[in-house]
């Protein structure tokens, strides 16, 4: 569940909803030291996401 602000910023940044869902499910959270949380797919999370989803590589 995202806030209206988060949805708008994701759209402005061109982040597709699928990527947002993958980050929610498999992303790794880290605090940046300035009060923000950075969420990304590290190698192990990317492998898990790849094996558990039906995404076909182009």
N, C-alpha and C positions, 0 to 999 in steps of 0.2 A: 504494500500500500504506500503510495507516494503522496506527498502534498501537491497542491496545485502548482506551487512554485517549482518544485522538483520536476514535475512533468513538463512545465514550460521551458525550464533550463535544458532538459534533455533534448527537447525538440529543437531548441536554438542551437545546440551543439551537434545536432545530427545523430544522436544516439538512438538506434532503432529499438522498439519495444522488446524484441527478442533478446538483444544484448542486455538490456536492463533486467529482464527475467533471469538470464543466465548469471548475471552478477548477483542478483538476489539469492539464487539457489546455491551457487558454487563459489562466489567471490570471497576473497580474503580481505578482512578489515584491518586497517592500520591507522592509528592516530598520527597526524602530521606534526604535532607539537604546537599548533596554533589554534587548537580547538575544533579542527575539522577531521572528518574520517574519510580516508581514501579507500575505495573498494576496487580491487583488481583481481584478475585471474592469474594466479601463479601457475607454474608448469603443472604441478600435480592437480590443481583444480581444473585446469584446461583439459587435461587428459580425462579426468572423471566426467566432465561436461560432455566431452566428445564421445565417450563410450555410452553415456546414458541418454543422449539425444539422437534424433534421427536427422541431424544436419549432414548434408552431403557436401564434401569439399569440391570446389569448382576447379 
